[in-house]
Amino acid sequence: MAKIARNKRYEHGVHQNPVHNITAKELLRSAAFMRGFREVQEGKPMNYDAFQGRPNDQWNYERGRILATVWDGPVKIGQKITMSALYALRDALNAKEMI
């Protein structure tokens, strides 16, 4: 079961939205990630209002956009995630190109 992070309050009073940990495959399978990835490939601007009130989906959307800027291969073939997408995600995370 995914671990849920607790709300955090910072000194200036801003709350960190609760999020939960997911695996790389769960990230690559998420609709929000795929939407962000496709929008960059299609040259669409970022939709800042996408997934309002759904912080995990907002993060996944942004991560999809980021990966699409540093890698242009296919994430899936049919419904199966490609190994090259998993490696690209790993490499982007290790290079600190995305969080």
Secondary structure as GFF3:
##gff-version 3
##sequence-region A 1 99
A	DSSP	beta_strand	8	9	.	.	.	ID=ss1
A	DSSP	beta_strand	15	16	.	.	.	ID=ss2
A	DSSP	alpha_helix	24	29	.	.	.	ID=ss3
A	DSSP	alpha_helix	31	41	.	.	.	ID=ss4
A	DSSP	alpha_helix	55	70	.	.	.	ID=ss5
A	DSSP	beta_strand	76	77	.	.	.	ID=ss6
A	DSSP	beta_strand	80	81	.	.	.	ID=ss7
A	DSSP	alpha_helix	83	94	.	.	.	ID=ss8
###
